[in-house]
Amino acid sequence: MFDLIGQLIGGLIVGVLARLLLPGKEALPDGALGWLLTALLGIAGAFIGGIIARTIWAGENYAAGWIMSILGAILLLLLVRLVMGGRTTTTT
């Protein structure tokens, strides 16, 4: 149970850092759901960063560090922006 909470908190930190480093807005909802999706973005970014590192230079037992986790989250965030588009507001 505490491992899951730790992963969510770590993923939230990585996701928030990725969203701060990459300027612009995403098509993510506001509120609690947006925070949860940001945490999931960070967790998935750590997974992607670990795969990239293992493919290029690291061994099989490599656990993604903070830098590779953030880079993986940034790549995933760019993919989200490409697929879903940026958030636009229209006034009528």
A tleap script that builds the chain and sets N, CA, C and O, in Angstrom:
source leaprc.protein.ff14SB
mol = sequence {
  NMET PHE ASP LEU ILE GLY GLN LEU ILE GLY
  GLY LEU ILE VAL GLY VAL LEU ALA ARG LEU
  LEU LEU PRO GLY LYS GLU ALA LEU PRO ASP
  GLY ALA LEU GLY TRP LEU LEU THR ALA LEU
  LEU GLY ILE ALA GLY ALA PHE ILE GLY GLY
  ILE ILE ALA ARG THR ILE TRP ALA GLY GLU
  ASN TYR ALA ALA GLY TRP ILE MET SER ILE
  LEU GLY ALA ILE LEU LEU LEU LEU LEU VAL
  ARG LEU VAL MET GLY GLY ARG THR THR THR
  THR CTHR
}
set mol.1.N position { 0.823 -1.197 0.000 }
set mol.1.CA position { 0.000 0.000 0.000 }
set mol.1.C position { 0.865 1.258 0.000 }
set mol.1.O position { 0.608 2.196 -0.756 }
set mol.2.N position { 1.904 1.274 0.863 }
set mol.2.CA position { 2.752 2.451 0.932 }
set mol.2.C position { 3.651 2.570 -0.296 }
set mol.2.O position { 4.054 3.674 -0.663 }
set mol.3.N position { 3.967 1.445 -0.932 }
set mol.3.CA position { 4.733 1.505 -2.177 }
set mol.3.C position { 3.936 2.206 -3.266 }
set mol.3.O position { 4.491 2.996 -4.031 }
set mol.4.N position { 2.646 1.926 -3.342 }
set mol.4.CA position { 1.786 2.566 -4.332 }
set mol.4.C position { 1.688 4.061 -4.078 }
set mol.4.O position { 1.745 4.860 -5.013 }
set mol.5.N position { 1.541 4.439 -2.823 }
set mol.5.CA position { 1.468 5.863 -2.482 }
set mol.5.C position { 2.787 6.554 -2.807 }
set mol.5.O position { 2.793 7.679 -3.307 }
set mol.6.N position { 3.901 5.887 -2.525 }
set mol.6.CA position { 5.211 6.446 -2.858 }
set mol.6.C position { 5.406 6.618 -4.349 }
set mol.6.O position { 5.973 7.615 -4.796 }
set mol.7.N position { 4.934 5.646 -5.123 }
set mol.7.CA position { 5.041 5.758 -6.578 }
set mol.7.C position { 4.179 6.902 -7.106 }
set mol.7.O position { 4.591 7.624 -8.013 }
set mol.8.N position { 2.985 7.067 -6.540 }
set mol.8.CA position { 2.128 8.168 -6.978 }
set mol.8.C position { 2.743 9.520 -6.644 }
set mol.8.O position { 2.682 10.446 -7.453 }
set mol.9.N position { 3.339 9.642 -5.451 }
set mol.9.CA position { 3.966 10.909 -5.069 }
set mol.9.C position { 5.186 11.183 -5.945 }
set mol.9.O position { 5.369 12.303 -6.420 }
set mol.10.N position { 6.026 10.161 -6.161 }
set mol.10.CA position { 7.183 10.329 -7.050 }
set mol.10.C position { 6.764 10.646 -8.474 }
set mol.10.O position { 7.370 11.491 -9.133 }
set mol.11.N position { 5.723 9.967 -8.951 }
set mol.11.CA position { 5.209 10.248 -10.293 }
set mol.11.C position { 4.645 11.647 -10.403 }
set mol.11.O position { 4.798 12.305 -11.432 }
set mol.12.N position { 3.983 12.111 -9.332 }
set mol.12.CA position { 3.455 13.472 -9.333 }
set mol.12.C position { 4.580 14.486 -9.421 }
set mol.12.O position { 4.475 15.469 -10.155 }
set mol.13.N position { 5.659 14.258 -8.677 }
set mol.13.CA position { 6.805 15.173 -8.728 }
set mol.13.C position { 7.416 15.194 -10.124 }
set mol.13.O position { 7.692 16.265 -10.664 }
set mol.14.N position { 7.629 14.019 -10.712 }
set mol.14.CA position { 8.210 13.939 -12.056 }
set mol.14.C position { 7.271 14.570 -13.082 }
set mol.14.O position { 7.724 15.303 -13.961 }
set mol.15.N position { 5.971 14.295 -12.981 }
set mol.15.CA position { 5.006 14.874 -13.920 }
set mol.15.C position { 4.929 16.380 -13.822 }
set mol.15.O position { 4.848 17.068 -14.840 }
set mol.16.N position { 4.953 16.905 -12.598 }
set mol.16.CA position { 4.900 18.361 -12.409 }
set mol.16.C position { 6.176 19.000 -12.960 }
set mol.16.O position { 6.110 20.032 -13.627 }
set mol.17.N position { 7.337 18.395 -12.686 }
set mol.17.CA position { 8.584 18.938 -13.229 }
set mol.17.C position { 8.585 18.924 -14.756 }
set mol.17.O position { 9.044 19.878 -15.385 }
set mol.18.N position { 8.077 17.854 -15.349 }
set mol.18.CA position { 8.010 17.782 -16.816 }
set mol.18.C position { 7.085 18.854 -17.364 }
set mol.18.O position { 7.397 19.484 -18.375 }
set mol.19.N position { 5.938 19.072 -16.702 }
set mol.19.CA position { 5.005 20.090 -17.180 }
set mol.19.C position { 5.557 21.499 -16.979 }
set mol.19.O position { 5.231 22.402 -17.749 }
set mol.20.N position { 6.397 21.701 -15.946 }
set mol.20.CA position { 7.018 23.011 -15.741 }
set mol.20.C position { 8.128 23.270 -16.754 }
set mol.20.O position { 8.299 24.400 -17.211 }
set mol.21.N position { 8.883 22.228 -17.107 }
set mol.21.CA position { 9.988 22.383 -18.048 }
set mol.21.C position { 9.526 22.543 -19.486 }
set mol.21.O position { 10.246 23.116 -20.305 }
set mol.22.N position { 8.351 22.052 -19.805 }
set mol.22.CA position { 7.822 22.130 -21.166 }
set mol.22.C position { 6.709 23.173 -21.184 }
set mol.22.O position { 5.600 22.895 -20.726 }
set mol.23.N position { 6.981 24.357 -21.698 }
set mol.23.CA position { 5.967 25.417 -21.650 }
set mol.23.C position { 4.764 25.098 -22.526 }
set mol.23.O position { 4.865 24.355 -23.502 }
set mol.24.N position { 3.635 25.667 -22.161 }
set mol.24.CA position { 2.403 25.465 -22.907 }
set mol.24.C position { 1.379 24.746 -22.067 }
set mol.24.O position { 1.640 24.379 -20.921 }
set mol.25.N position { 0.206 24.549 -22.647 }
set mol.25.CA position { -0.876 23.878 -21.933 }
set mol.25.C position { -1.232 22.584 -22.635 }
set mol.25.O position { -1.085 22.445 -23.850 }
set mol.26.N position { -1.705 21.642 -21.836 }
set mol.26.CA position { -2.134 20.357 -22.355 }
set mol.26.C position { -3.647 20.270 -22.263 }
set mol.26.O position { -4.295 21.089 -21.612 }
set mol.27.N position { -4.186 19.280 -22.914 }
set mol.27.CA position { -5.627 19.054 -22.875 }
set mol.27.C position { -5.977 18.162 -21.686 }
set mol.27.O position { -6.768 17.228 -21.818 }
set mol.28.N position { -5.388 18.450 -20.530 }
set mol.28.CA position { -5.687 17.696 -19.319 }
set mol.28.C position { -6.711 18.469 -18.502 }
set mol.28.O position { -6.678 19.699 -18.487 }
set mol.29.N position { -7.616 17.781 -17.824 }
set mol.29.CA position { -8.637 18.474 -17.036 }
set mol.29.C position { -8.039 19.155 -15.804 }
set mol.29.O position { -6.935 18.823 -15.372 }
set mol.30.N position { -8.774 20.098 -15.255 }
set mol.30.CA position { -8.361 20.776 -14.035 }
set mol.30.C position { -8.830 19.972 -12.833 }
set mol.30.O position { -9.649 19.062 -12.958 }
set mol.31.N position { -8.309 20.316 -11.685 }
set mol.31.CA position { -8.765 19.700 -10.449 }
set mol.31.C position { -8.034 18.413 -10.116 }
set mol.31.O position { -6.913 18.180 -10.569 }
set mol.32.N position { -8.687 17.585 -9.317 }
set mol.32.CA position { -8.072 16.349 -8.817 }
set mol.32.C position { -7.741 15.376 -9.946 }
set mol.32.O position { -6.717 14.696 -9.892 }
set mol.33.N position { -8.590 15.302 -10.957 }
set mol.33.CA position { -8.321 14.401 -12.079 }
set mol.33.C position { -7.067 14.833 -12.840 }
set mol.33.O position { -6.300 13.985 -13.296 }
set mol.34.N position { -6.857 16.117 -12.978 }
set mol.34.CA position { -5.653 16.621 -13.624 }
set mol.34.C position { -4.398 16.269 -12.843 }
set mol.34.O position { -3.378 15.916 -13.435 }
set mol.35.N position { -4.461 16.361 -11.517 }
set mol.35.CA position { -3.326 15.983 -10.673 }
set mol.35.C position { -3.045 14.488 -10.785 }
set mol.35.O position { -1.886 14.081 -10.852 }
set mol.36.N position { -4.088 13.672 -10.807 }
set mol.36.CA position { -3.910 12.225 -10.939 }
set mol.36.C position { -3.303 11.881 -12.299 }
set mol.36.O position { -2.411 11.037 -12.384 }
set mol.37.N position { -3.782 12.527 -13.354 }
set mol.37.CA position { -3.221 12.280 -14.686 }
set mol.37.C position { -1.776 12.755 -14.777 }
set mol.37.O position { -0.970 12.144 -15.479 }
set mol.38.N position { -1.434 13.839 -14.074 }
set mol.38.CA position { -0.048 14.305 -14.035 }
set mol.38.C position { 0.834 13.279 -13.338 }
set mol.38.O position { 1.951 13.018 -13.783 }
set mol.39.N position { 0.335 12.690 -12.236 }
set mol.39.CA position { 1.088 11.650 -11.538 }
set mol.39.C position { 1.269 10.430 -12.436 }
set mol.39.O position { 2.358 9.858 -12.483 }
set mol.40.N position { 0.227 10.025 -13.142 }
set mol.40.CA position { 0.332 8.883 -14.059 }
set mol.40.C position { 1.279 9.186 -15.208 }
set mol.40.O position { 1.976 8.294 -15.691 }
set mol.41.N position { 1.309 10.435 -15.647 }
set mol.41.CA position { 2.248 10.862 -16.680 }
set mol.41.C position { 3.679 10.701 -16.179 }
set mol.41.O position { 4.550 10.243 -16.919 }
set mol.42.N position { 3.925 11.076 -14.923 }
set mol.42.CA position { 5.259 10.927 -14.352 }
set mol.42.C position { 5.669 9.471 -14.190 }
set mol.42.O position { 6.818 9.119 -14.456 }
set mol.43.N position { 4.742 8.619 -13.755 }
set mol.43.CA position { 5.042 7.194 -13.596 }
set mol.43.C position { 5.334 6.568 -14.957 }
set mol.43.O position { 6.296 5.813 -15.103 }
set mol.44.N position { 4.510 6.879 -15.947 }
set mol.44.CA position { 4.736 6.353 -17.298 }
set mol.44.C position { 6.027 6.921 -17.886 }
set mol.44.O position { 6.726 6.233 -18.631 }
set mol.45.N position { 6.346 8.183 -17.552 }
set mol.45.CA position { 7.594 8.788 -18.014 }
set mol.45.C position { 8.806 8.075 -17.446 }
set mol.45.O position { 9.803 7.898 -18.147 }
set mol.46.N position { 8.739 7.662 -16.184 }
set mol.46.CA position { 9.840 6.903 -15.585 }
set mol.46.C position { 9.995 5.556 -16.290 }
set mol.46.O position { 11.114 5.095 -16.514 }
set mol.47.N position { 8.886 4.935 -16.634 }
set mol.47.CA position { 8.923 3.670 -17.354 }
set mol.47.C position { 9.571 3.850 -18.724 }
set mol.47.O position { 10.439 3.068 -19.112 }
set mol.48.N position { 9.149 4.881 -19.452 }
set mol.48.CA position { 9.700 5.147 -20.785 }
set mol.48.C position { 11.173 5.528 -20.687 }
set mol.48.O position { 11.984 5.079 -21.497 }
set mol.49.N position { 11.524 6.357 -19.696 }
set mol.49.CA position { 12.923 6.732 -19.507 }
set mol.49.C position { 13.793 5.532 -19.202 }
set mol.49.O position { 14.925 5.449 -19.677 }
set mol.50.N position { 13.277 4.596 -18.411 }
set mol.50.CA position { 14.022 3.373 -18.116 }
set mol.50.C position { 14.224 2.517 -19.354 }
set mol.50.O position { 15.298 1.948 -19.547 }
set mol.51.N position { 13.199 2.420 -20.196 }
set mol.51.CA position { 13.323 1.643 -21.433 }
set mol.51.C position { 14.362 2.275 -22.355 }
set mol.51.O position { 15.176 1.570 -22.953 }
set mol.52.N position { 14.335 3.596 -22.471 }
set mol.52.CA position { 15.308 4.283 -23.331 }
set mol.52.C position { 16.723 4.057 -22.816 }
set mol.52.O position { 17.627 3.751 -23.595 }
set mol.53.N position { 16.921 4.207 -21.505 }
set mol.53.CA position { 18.257 4.027 -20.931 }
set mol.53.C position { 18.748 2.590 -21.097 }
set mol.53.O position { 19.914 2.372 -21.427 }
set mol.54.N position { 17.874 1.607 -20.873 }
set mol.54.CA position { 18.281 0.211 -21.038 }
set mol.54.C position { 18.602 -0.109 -22.498 }
set mol.54.O position { 19.466 -0.939 -22.780 }
set mol.55.N position { 17.917 0.538 -23.404 }
set mol.55.CA position { 18.169 0.302 -24.824 }
set mol.55.C position { 19.504 0.885 -25.261 }
set mol.55.O position { 20.223 0.271 -26.050 }
set mol.56.N position { 19.839 2.069 -24.754 }
set mol.56.CA position { 21.026 2.767 -25.239 }
set mol.56.C position { 22.289 2.383 -24.486 }
set mol.56.O position { 23.270 1.994 -25.120 }
set mol.57.N position { 22.307 2.476 -23.144 }
set mol.57.CA position { 23.563 2.277 -22.442 }
set mol.57.C position { 23.484 1.455 -21.159 }
set mol.57.O position { 24.504 0.906 -20.742 }
set mol.58.N position { 22.363 1.347 -20.538 }
set mol.58.CA position { 22.298 0.725 -19.216 }
set mol.58.C position { 22.080 -0.786 -19.315 }
set mol.58.O position { 21.710 -1.312 -20.365 }
set mol.59.N position { 22.317 -1.459 -18.206 }
set mol.59.CA position { 22.116 -2.903 -18.143 }
set mol.59.C position { 20.658 -3.252 -17.893 }
set mol.59.O position { 19.793 -2.377 -17.849 }
set mol.60.N position { 20.401 -4.540 -17.730 }
set mol.60.CA position { 19.030 -5.009 -17.546 }
set mol.60.C position { 18.397 -4.531 -16.256 }
set mol.60.O position { 17.193 -4.275 -16.228 }
set mol.61.N position { 19.165 -4.404 -15.192 }
set mol.61.CA position { 18.617 -4.061 -13.882 }
set mol.61.C position { 18.612 -2.560 -13.619 }
set mol.61.O position { 18.561 -2.147 -12.460 }
set mol.62.N position { 18.662 -1.752 -14.635 }
set mol.62.CA position { 18.683 -0.301 -14.475 }
set mol.62.C position { 17.312 0.200 -14.033 }
set mol.62.O position { 16.291 -0.135 -14.634 }
set mol.63.N position { 17.305 0.991 -12.993 }
set mol.63.CA position { 16.087 1.681 -12.560 }
set mol.63.C position { 16.232 3.144 -12.964 }
set mol.63.O position { 17.253 3.769 -12.675 }
set mol.64.N position { 15.246 3.675 -13.611 }
set mol.64.CA position { 15.328 5.039 -14.139 }
set mol.64.C position { 15.559 6.035 -13.012 }
set mol.64.O position { 14.870 6.005 -11.993 }
set mol.65.N position { 16.529 6.910 -13.202 }
set mol.65.CA position { 16.789 7.975 -12.249 }
set mol.65.C position { 15.881 9.155 -12.533 }
set mol.65.O position { 15.020 9.103 -13.411 }
set mol.66.N position { 16.089 10.220 -11.772 }
set mol.66.CA position { 15.227 11.394 -11.905 }
set mol.66.C position { 15.322 12.021 -13.284 }
set mol.66.O position { 14.305 12.409 -13.859 }
set mol.67.N position { 16.537 12.126 -13.824 }
set mol.67.CA position { 16.703 12.805 -15.113 }
set mol.67.C position { 16.039 12.016 -16.231 }
set mol.67.O position { 15.321 12.589 -17.051 }
set mol.68.N position { 16.270 10.710 -16.275 }
set mol.68.CA position { 15.639 9.906 -17.320 }
set mol.68.C position { 14.125 9.839 -17.133 }
set mol.68.O position { 13.381 9.765 -18.111 }
set mol.69.N position { 13.669 9.866 -15.883 }
set mol.69.CA position { 12.224 9.877 -15.630 }
set mol.69.C position { 11.600 11.154 -16.173 }
set mol.69.O position { 10.545 11.114 -16.807 }
set mol.70.N position { 12.247 12.285 -15.927 }
set mol.70.CA position { 11.724 13.568 -16.414 }
set mol.70.C position { 11.782 13.629 -17.937 }
set mol.70.O position { 10.846 14.114 -18.573 }
set mol.71.N position { 12.875 13.138 -18.526 }
set mol.71.CA position { 12.964 13.127 -19.998 }
set mol.71.C position { 11.898 12.230 -20.610 }
set mol.71.O position { 11.295 12.582 -21.623 }
set mol.72.N position { 11.664 11.075 -20.001 }
set mol.72.CA position { 10.602 10.192 -20.486 }
set mol.72.C position { 9.228 10.843 -20.360 }
set mol.72.O position { 8.388 10.698 -21.248 }
set mol.73.N position { 8.995 11.565 -19.252 }
set mol.73.CA position { 7.719 12.257 -19.067 }
set mol.73.C position { 7.554 13.384 -20.077 }
set mol.73.O position { 6.447 13.628 -20.558 }
set mol.74.N position { 8.643 14.072 -20.402 }
set mol.74.CA position { 8.570 15.135 -21.408 }
set mol.74.C position { 8.234 14.540 -22.778 }
set mol.74.O position { 7.417 15.093 -23.514 }
set mol.75.N position { 8.861 13.420 -23.115 }
set mol.75.CA position { 8.531 12.766 -24.386 }
set mol.75.C position { 7.069 12.342 -24.424 }
set mol.75.O position { 6.390 12.516 -25.436 }
set mol.76.N position { 6.592 11.788 -23.321 }
set mol.76.CA position { 5.191 11.375 -23.252 }
set mol.76.C position { 4.259 12.583 -23.317 }
set mol.76.O position { 3.199 12.514 -23.939 }
set mol.77.N position { 4.641 13.677 -22.686 }
set mol.77.CA position { 3.840 14.895 -22.722 }
set mol.77.C position { 3.774 15.473 -24.136 }
set mol.77.O position { 2.729 15.963 -24.564 }
set mol.78.N position { 4.893 15.413 -24.857 }
set mol.78.CA position { 4.876 15.847 -26.260 }
set mol.78.C position { 3.946 14.968 -27.093 }
set mol.78.O position { 3.240 15.461 -27.973 }
set mol.79.N position { 3.948 13.677 -26.814 }
set mol.79.CA position { 3.054 12.761 -27.517 }
set mol.79.C position { 1.597 13.066 -27.193 }
set mol.79.O position { 0.746 13.035 -28.082 }
set mol.80.N position { 1.302 13.359 -25.932 }
set mol.80.CA position { -0.066 13.720 -25.536 }
set mol.80.C position { -0.503 14.984 -26.257 }
set mol.80.O position { -1.629 15.069 -26.748 }
set mol.81.N position { 0.394 15.972 -26.318 }
set mol.81.CA position { 0.053 17.213 -27.024 }
set mol.81.C position { -0.161 16.981 -28.505 }
set mol.81.O position { -1.036 17.599 -29.112 }
set mol.82.N position { 0.630 16.091 -29.095 }
set mol.82.CA position { 0.491 15.807 -30.522 }
set mol.82.C position { -0.837 15.115 -30.812 }
set mol.82.O position { -1.512 15.444 -31.787 }
set mol.83.N position { -1.208 14.164 -29.973 }
set mol.83.CA position { -2.424 13.393 -30.208 }
set mol.83.C position { -3.673 14.183 -29.833 }
set mol.83.O position { -4.631 14.236 -30.605 }
set mol.84.N position { -3.665 14.795 -28.656 }
set mol.84.CA position { -4.872 15.453 -28.154 }
set mol.84.C position { -4.946 16.934 -28.508 }
set mol.84.O position { -6.016 17.537 -28.427 }
set mol.85.N position { -3.838 17.511 -28.892 }
set mol.85.CA position { -3.840 18.933 -29.201 }
set mol.85.C position { -3.769 19.767 -27.940 }
set mol.85.O position { -3.971 19.260 -26.836 }
set mol.86.N position { -3.485 21.039 -28.104 }
set mol.86.CA position { -3.420 21.945 -26.966 }
set mol.86.C position { -4.804 22.375 -26.534 }
set mol.86.O position { -5.773 22.261 -27.284 }
set mol.87.N position { -4.878 22.864 -25.329 }
set mol.87.CA position { -6.152 23.341 -24.805 }
set mol.87.C position { -6.431 24.718 -25.395 }
set mol.87.O position { -5.586 25.612 -25.366 }
set mol.88.N position { -7.601 24.859 -25.915 }
set mol.88.CA position { -8.000 26.155 -26.472 }
set mol.88.C position { -9.248 26.615 -25.776 }
set mol.88.O position { -10.109 25.804 -25.432 }
set mol.89.N position { -9.358 27.907 -25.564 }
set mol.89.CA position { -10.562 28.469 -24.980 }
set mol.89.C position { -11.222 29.362 -25.993 }
set mol.89.O position { -10.559 30.159 -26.658 }
set mol.90.N position { -12.513 29.235 -26.113 }
set mol.90.CA position { -13.260 30.061 -27.040 }
set mol.90.C position { -14.315 30.823 -26.249 }
set mol.90.O position { -14.947 30.278 -25.344 }
set mol.91.N position { -14.490 32.052 -26.594 }
set mol.91.CA position { -15.528 32.859 -25.965 }
set mol.91.C position { -16.557 33.213 -27.013 }
set mol.91.O position { -16.225 33.552 -28.149 }
set mol.92.N position { -17.791 33.130 -26.620 }
set mol.92.CA position { -18.850 33.447 -27.582 }
set mol.92.C position { -19.676 34.592 -27.086 }
set mol.92.O position { -20.620 35.008 -27.757 }
savepdb mol mol.pdb
quit
